[in-house]
Amino acid sequence: MTRRERLADRAVVLPIVAFLLMTPPILGLFARDGALLGIPMLFLYCFLAWAVLIGLGWALARRLRQLGPEAAAGPDGDSDR
């Protein structure tokens, strides 16, 4: 498995993880009374999870772009396109 394929697999898993992080059972863990610096825990969790997911998506896209399309070529030099 090439590096580009591993990164592409991670790019596929990222939206699934994002979906799971925003499901009611997980959100329910943070929907409690309490605040940090005056911000309710649920809002803080949602914002931080969103920010981390965007950062991970940006990092994956950047690394995939750096590898370029030539990294997708197979051993015989043919690409899948």
SULLINUR-V346920 format. One record per residue. N is the residue number from 1. NEAR is the number of other ideal C-beta (glycine too) atoms within 12 Angstrom. D_LAST is the distance of its C-alpha to the last C-alpha in Angstrom with 1 decimal. Layout:
<<N,NEAR,D_LAST> <N,NEAR,D_LAST>>
This chain:
<<1,9,17.9> <2,17,16.6> <3,16,17.9> <4,25,14.7> <5,18,14.5> <6,17,18.2> <7,26,17.9> <8,21,15.3> <9,16,17.7> <10,22,20.5> <11,25,18.9> <12,16,18.8> <13,18,22.4> <14,25,23.8> <15,17,24.1> <16,15,25.7> <17,20,28.2> <18,23,28.9> <19,15,29.7> <20,16,32.0> <21,24,33.7> <22,21,34.6> <23,14,36.0> <24,13,39.7> <25,11,40.8> <26,18,39.4> <27,21,40.7> <28,13,44.0> <29,16,44.5> <30,25,44.8> <31,17,46.7> <32,14,50.0> <33,8,52.8> <34,16,52.5> <35,14,51.1> <36,15,50.0> <37,9,51.3> <38,9,52.1> <39,15,48.6> <40,18,48.3> <41,22,46.3> <42,23,43.9> <43,19,43.0> <44,21,42.7> <45,25,40.4> <46,22,38.1> <47,18,37.9> <48,18,37.3> <49,26,34.7> <50,17,32.9> <51,16,33.1> <52,18,31.9> <53,24,28.9> <54,17,28.0> <55,16,28.6> <56,23,26.4> <57,23,23.5> <58,16,24.0> <59,18,24.1> <60,26,20.9> <61,18,19.1> <62,14,20.7> <63,20,19.9> <64,26,16.2> <65,15,16.3> <66,15,18.4> <67,21,16.0> <68,13,13.4> <69,13,9.7> <70,14,11.1> <71,20,12.3> <72,20,9.1> <73,17,9.1> <74,14,10.9> <75,8,14.4> <76,7,13.8> <77,9,11.7> <78,10,8.4> <79,14,5.5> <80,14,3.8> <81,8,0.0>>
